[in-house]
Each structure stands twice: as C-alpha cells, then as structure tokens.
C-alpha cells in the first residue's frame, strides 16, 4: 500500500470519522449490535466453543444449531435464541427472534439445519392481497424476477438477499415490496425484510421478528435459564481462525552488498517477499511480507526510517481504486510516503499486494517497530 498522501489523513467527503459512526450505530442499534460482529457470515474454517449462553435472552445454543447460526449471519440475521432446543412433530427445533431452526438428520451435508418457512406460514391468509398476488415481469439491471413464486426482488432488498445468504437462508420472495405498519417490507418464504431509512448504512435493511411471533403462536416456553459456570457467555471473540501453515523461510545467507557494518539494519527482498532484521551479519528476525504490485512497485535502494507512528490513517488512489485505512499499526516511514507497517486487511503475505509500502503481519510489524530505532537502515533489493 502506498501510504499517506498528506501528513493529515485524507477522508472521503461527507464521511463521518469511524468513531463518530460507531457512536451513531451504538445509539440506533444498541440491542441488535451488543455482541454481534455485523458480518454476513463468519469464516467457515474458524474454531470455537460447542455451546454458549446468551444473557440477553437467558438461553443456550449448541453444536449444529450454533454452528449454523454463527456461520450464516448470527444476531443480525436470526436474532438471539428465545428457547432451548425442543421437539415438535418428531423434529428437533429451536426458536430465535427472527427464525426457527429445524434439524433434518437425514438431509445431505450442508442442509441438515434448515429454517422454517415462517414468512409463508405467517402470510398464508394474505394470498389475495395485492402485494402477494403473482405477477409477470422481466429482469433488468436493478430487478430479478423469480417465476417460481411470481415476484420480483430489486435494489436494496435484492442486494441484502444476495449478500446475506440468498435462497438457502431466506427462500424466494413471496410478495412485492409494500408498506406495512409504516415500513417498506417484503416477505420471503422464511423471512420478512424491513427498510429502516434512518439507520446507518449497512443497517437499513433489518429482518422482522417472525421467530418471536411463531413462539407466541405456538405457546413455546421462553422462560430464561440460569447460566452454568462451565458455559461461556456468547462473544464473537470466542472464535478464532487458525493461521495457515507458513511456507519455509528462504535460506539465510548474507546478501552481496549488504550493510553488514551496521549494528541494526532491515532487509526487504522483493524476489522472495521476505523481510529480515539483521544485527551486523546475524539475522535476528524474519517474516514474509507483501510489497508493491506491478505498476506500484516498492522502491529499491538504501533508506532510513525517518518517522515512527504507533498508528496512522492512510489514504490514496482515486475513483474505484481509492482507499482509506484508519489506524494502520506500527508505521515506519523510510522514503517519502512509503513505510513498513502492520496490515489488518489481508493475510496473503508472500505475495505482492500493496501500493508500494511493505505490508507486514501486525505482530511482526510490532516486533520490528520495537526493535528498530529512528534512523535504522532499510535496504530493499531483488
């Protein structure tokens, strides 16, 4: 990444600072966001607990239902659990604020947990209303027509549907958009989308509480349970993604022309995408890095760290390639706007990825930052 364009970070016009936006979100969506990451889906290869407790509603979530909830949208899509697992019509189910999970043990892998068709069930008596009557339409740039149910999906609702699980999670649309209780809504086989225009971007489409309605209609026991000491309260931080195996480091030898007379110097080898910290002729640290992509190459030569910042905001590019990265950690500028720095937006180290800076894993950048004083030589070569 090519670092700062100006000493004061460039900010997108009209865009509030990250902390200001966080405050708005906290006020408007406190109940929804209390413990949610707000992501559409978690990493499929992360690892975490088999069972957690939700103090918000006083219920547990475990094993297959927990895995499905966590990896398909968590609080933002399904809400909190409002019952324990129970048996209905010979099937294991669990109620959530916005959904009901069903366990189908004989279904293929990936389909053993399915959502009840709450949208269809709760609108079964409304088929003669205008919004629920099938239509005939054609696709265009903003609209998709689903002949399976005779309804269209467009604009923000279509984008949300596509980005948050699509057919597998929500089912087909079973109505057009229409106004209900002062909100623009649309019903799907398993959900109701609601448009809340005054919410911050990213939270203007919310799901209706169809699970809570279903629990009331079925007289489900939603009484709170006490938390046992052996089960952790839900927190997204309980899940971690194991780091992929690191490729073997390049063989260590003192490169020709290296500044071995110096007590401390940093080498960046663009051919191997590897950084080493040296003390005279002894390597003391090494890590894979990501340097500049073709057309935005990292400069070669001998430089010196002239400024160190524990955090810095970085911006650059223009148009579709514009970027703004707040709070980049462990920044060490060595030439103009080029820096060694920590990287939280990718983990593809060993491959050129930046606009010219040297991207390090954050913990590696922290080590170099603590080890290298101002003036430390940075030698970059092929």
C-alpha positions in Angstrom: 0.0 0.0 0.0 1.2 3.5 -0.8 0.9 5.3 2.4 -0.3 8.7 3.3 -1.0 11.2 0.5 -0.8 14.0 3.0 0.5 14.3 6.6 -3.1 14.7 7.7 -5.1 11.7 6.5 -7.3 12.2 3.6 -11.0 11.5 4.3 -13.9 10.8 2.0 -16.1 13.9 1.6 -19.1 13.9 3.9 -18.0 10.7 5.6 -18.0 10.8 9.4 -15.0 9.5 11.3 -15.1 5.8 12.2 -15.5 6.6 15.9 -18.4 9.0 15.2 -20.2 6.5 13.1 -19.7 3.9 15.8 -21.4 6.2 18.3 -24.4 6.5 16.0 -24.7 2.8 15.5 -24.5 2.3 19.2 -27.4 4.6 19.8 -29.7 3.4 17.0 -28.9 -0.3 17.1 -27.7 -1.0 20.7 -29.8 -4.0 21.3 -29.0 -5.6 17.9 -25.3 -4.9 17.9 -24.5 -5.5 21.6 -22.5 -8.6 20.8 -22.8 -9.0 17.0 -20.0 -8.6 14.6 -22.5 -7.4 12.0 -21.0 -9.7 9.3 -23.0 -11.6 6.8 -21.2 -14.8 7.6 -18.2 -15.9 9.7 -15.1 -17.6 8.4 -16.1 -21.2 7.6 -12.8 -22.6 9.0 -12.8 -20.8 12.3 -12.9 -22.8 15.6 -14.8 -22.0 18.8 -16.9 -23.4 21.6 -19.6 -26.2 21.2 -22.0 -24.4 23.5 -22.6 -20.8 24.5 -25.1 -18.9 26.7 -26.9 -15.7 25.8 -27.5 -13.4 28.8 -29.7 -11.2 26.6 -32.4 -13.8 26.5 -31.3 -16.4 29.0 -30.9 -19.4 26.6 -28.2 -21.7 25.3 -27.1 -22.5 21.7 -25.1 -25.6 20.9 -23.5 -27.8 18.3 -25.1 -27.9 14.9 -27.5 -25.1 15.6 -24.7 -22.9 17.0 -22.5 -23.6 14.0 -25.3 -22.7 11.5 -26.2 -19.5 13.5 -22.6 -18.4 13.7 -21.7 -19.1 10.1 -24.8 -17.7 8.5 -25.2 -14.3 10.0 -25.6 -14.7 13.8 -27.5 -11.9 15.6 -28.0 -9.7 12.6 -29.9 -12.3 10.6 -31.5 -14.6 13.2 -31.5 -12.7 16.4 -30.9 -14.3 19.8 -32.2 -17.7 20.8 -35.5 -17.4 22.7 -36.0 -21.1 23.6 -33.9 -24.1 24.2 -33.9 -27.0 21.7 -37.2 -28.8 21.8 -39.1 -31.5 19.9 -42.0 -30.6 17.6 -43.7 -33.1 15.4 -40.8 -35.5 15.9 -38.2 -32.9 14.9 -35.6 -31.0 16.9 -36.2 -27.3 16.6 -35.1 -24.1 18.3 -36.7 -20.6 18.3 -34.9 -17.4 17.6 -36.1 -13.8 17.5 -36.2 -13.9 13.7 -36.2 -17.6 12.7 -36.9 -21.1 13.8 -34.2 -23.7 13.1 -35.1 -27.3 12.3 -32.7 -30.3 12.4 -33.0 -32.8 9.5 -30.6 -35.6 10.3 -31.1 -37.4 7.0 -30.6 -34.4 4.8 -27.3 -34.0 2.8 -24.3 -32.3 4.4 -24.9 -28.6 4.5 -28.7 -29.0 4.6 -29.2 -30.7 8.0 -30.1 -27.4 9.6 -32.9 -25.7 7.8 -35.2 -22.7 8.6 -38.9 -23.0 9.0 -40.9 -21.2 6.3 -42.1 -18.6 8.7 -42.7 -16.0 6.0 -45.0 -18.3 4.1 -46.7 -19.7 7.2 -47.5 -16.3 8.7 -48.9 -14.8 5.5 -50.9 -17.9 4.4 -54.2 -16.0 4.8 -53.0 -13.0 2.7 -52.7 -14.6 -0.7 -55.5 -12.4 -2.1 -53.8 -9.1 -1.1 -52.3 -7.2 -4.0 -48.7 -7.4 -2.8 -48.9 -11.3 -2.6 -50.5 -11.9 -5.9 -48.1 -13.3 -8.5 -47.1 -11.1 -11.4 -45.2 -11.5 -14.7 -42.1 -9.4 -15.1 -38.7 -9.3 -16.7 -35.2 -9.0 -15.3 -33.4 -5.7 -15.7 -30.3 -4.1 -14.2 -31.9 -3.4 -10.8 -34.6 -6.2 -10.7 -34.7 -10.0 -10.7 -37.9 -11.8 -11.4 -38.5 -15.2 -9.8 -41.0 -17.3 -11.8 -41.0 -19.9 -9.0 -43.2 -17.6 -6.9 -44.1 -14.9 -9.4 -42.4 -12.0 -7.6 -39.5 -9.6 -8.2 -36.6 -8.6 -6.0 -35.0 -5.2 -6.5 -32.5 -2.6 -5.4 -31.6 -2.7 -1.7 -33.6 -5.7 -0.8 -32.1 -7.7 -3.6 -28.6 -6.6 -2.6 -29.2 -7.7 1.0 -30.7 -11.0 -0.1 -27.7 -11.8 -2.3 -25.1 -10.7 0.3 -26.6 -12.5 3.3 -27.4 -16.0 2.2 -29.9 -15.7 -0.7 -32.2 -18.6 -1.4 -30.7 -21.0 1.1 -31.3 -18.7 4.1 -34.4 -16.6 3.1 -36.1 -18.6 0.3 -37.8 -17.0 -2.7 -39.8 -13.7 -2.4 -43.5 -14.3 -1.9 -44.6 -10.7 -2.1 -43.7 -7.5 -3.8 -42.4 -4.6 -1.7 -45.3 -2.8 0.0 -45.9 -0.6 3.1 -46.8 -2.3 6.3 -47.0 -0.5 9.7 -45.3 2.5 8.2 -42.3 0.5 6.8 -41.4 -0.7 3.4 -41.4 -4.5 3.7 -41.1 -7.6 1.5 -41.9 -11.2 2.5 -39.9 -14.3 1.7 -40.5 -17.9 2.3 -38.5 -17.7 5.6 -38.2 -14.0 6.4 -39.6 -10.5 6.2 -37.3 -7.7 5.1 -37.9 -4.2 6.6 -36.4 -1.0 5.3 -35.3 1.5 8.0 -34.1 4.5 6.1 -32.9 6.4 9.2 -30.5 3.7 10.3 -26.8 4.0 9.4 -25.6 2.4 6.1 -25.3 -1.3 6.4 -28.2 -1.5 8.9 -31.1 0.0 6.9 -32.4 -3.5 6.0 -33.4 -5.5 9.0 -35.3 -8.7 9.4 -38.7 -8.9 11.1 -39.2 -10.8 14.4 -41.1 -13.7 12.8 -39.5 -16.2 15.2 -40.8 -14.3 18.2 -44.3 -14.3 16.6 -44.1 -18.0 15.9 -43.1 -18.7 19.5 -46.1 -16.8 20.8 -48.5 -18.6 18.4 -47.1 -22.0 19.5 -47.0 -21.1 23.2 -43.4 -22.0 23.3 -41.7 -21.9 26.8 -39.3 -18.9 26.5 -38.5 -18.6 30.2 -34.9 -17.7 31.0 -32.4 -20.2 32.3 -29.6 -19.5 34.6 -26.1 -19.6 33.2 -23.9 -22.5 34.3 -20.3 -21.8 35.2 -19.0 -24.2 32.6 -20.5 -22.5 29.6 -19.2 -19.1 28.4 -21.4 -16.2 27.5 -21.5 -15.6 23.8 -18.9 -13.3 22.4 -17.6 -13.2 18.8 -14.1 -13.3 20.2 -14.6 -16.9 21.3 -14.0 -18.0 17.7 -10.5 -17.8 16.2 -9.2 -18.7 12.7 -6.1 -20.8 12.8 -3.2 -19.3 10.8 -2.4 -21.2 7.7 0.9 -23.1 7.7 3.7 -20.8 6.9 5.9 -21.6 3.9 9.5 -22.3 4.8 11.7 -19.2 5.0 14.3 -18.6 2.3 17.7 -19.9 3.2 19.8 -17.5 5.3 22.9 -16.0 3.8 24.4 -12.6 3.9 23.4 -11.0 0.5 26.1 -9.4 -1.6 26.3 -5.6 -0.9 24.5 -5.9 2.4 25.3 -3.2 5.0 26.8 -5.6 7.5 28.9 -2.9 9.2 25.7 -1.6 10.9 24.5 -2.7 14.3 20.9 -2.9 13.1 19.5 -3.0 9.5 16.4 -4.2 7.8 16.5 -6.2 4.6 13.5 -6.5 2.2 14.0 -9.0 -0.6 11.4 -8.3 -3.3 12.2 -11.5 -5.1 11.3 -13.7 -2.1 8.8 -11.3 -0.5 10.7 -11.7 2.7 11.9 -9.3 5.4 14.8 -9.9 7.8 16.1 -7.9 10.7 19.9 -8.1 11.0 22.4 -7.2 13.7 25.7 -6.9 11.8 25.9 -10.3 9.9 23.4 -12.1 12.1 19.7 -12.4 11.2 17.6 -11.9 14.3 14.1 -11.9 12.9 12.3 -12.8 9.7 8.8 -12.7 8.2 7.0 -12.9 4.8 5.7 -9.6 3.6 3.7 -8.1 0.7 5.3 -5.4 -1.3 4.1 -3.3 -4.3 2.1 -4.8 -7.1 3.2 -4.2 -10.8 2.9 -0.6 -11.6 3.1 0.4 -8.0 6.4 -1.2 -7.1 8.2 -0.8 -3.8 11.3 1.4 -4.4 14.7 -0.3 -4.3 17.8 1.2 -2.6 19.1 2.1 0.8 16.8 4.2 3.0 16.4 5.1 6.7 13.4 5.1 9.0 12.7 8.8 9.4 9.4 8.6 11.3 7.6 6.1 13.5 3.9 6.2 14.3 2.1 3.7 16.5 -1.0 4.3 14.4 -1.6 6.3 11.3 -4.5 6.8 8.9 -3.6 6.0 5.3 -5.4 7.1 2.1 -4.7 7.1 -1.6 -5.7 6.1 -5.1 -8.7 7.6 -6.9 -12.0 6.6 -8.3 -12.7 2.8 -7.9 -9.2 2.3 -6.6 -9.5 4.8 -3.8 -8.9 3.6 -0.3 -9.0 4.8 3.3 -7.5 2.7 6.0 -7.8 4.0 9.6 -5.4 3.2 12.4 -2.8 1.3 10.5 -0.5 -0.1 13.2 3.3 0.1 13.7 4.1 2.5 10.8 7.7 3.2 10.0 8.2 5.6 7.1 11.5 5.1 5.3 11.1 7.1 2.0 8.6 9.8 1.1 5.2 8.2 1.7 6.5 4.6 1.7 6.5 2.7 5.0 6.9 -0.6 6.7 3.7 -1.2 8.6 1.3 -3.7 10.1 -1.6 -5.0 8.0 -5.1 -6.0 9.2 -6.9 -6.0 5.8 -5.3 -9.1 4.3 -3.2 -12.1 5.3 -1.7 -13.0 1.9 1.9 -12.4 2.9 4.5 -13.7 0.5 2.6 -12.2 -2.5 2.8 -8.6 -3.7 -0.4 -6.8 -2.5 0.4 -3.2 -1.7 0.5 0.2 -3.4 4.2 0.3 -2.7 4.6 0.0 1.1 5.9 -3.1 2.8 2.9 -4.9 4.4 3.9 -7.0 7.5 1.7 -9.2 9.7 0.7 -7.0 12.6 2.6 -8.9 15.3 5.8 -8.9 13.1 5.4 -5.2 12.5 5.2 -4.7 16.2 8.4 -6.6 16.7 10.3 -4.5 14.1 8.8 -1.3 15.5 10.1 -2.0 19.0 13.5 -3.2 17.7 14.3 -0.6 15.1 15.1 3.0 16.3 14.7 6.1 14.1 17.5 6.1 11.5 17.6 2.4 11.1 18.7 1.5 7.6 16.2 -0.2 5.3 17.8 -2.0 2.4 15.4 -3.1 -0.4 16.6 -5.2 -3.3 15.7 -8.0 -5.7 
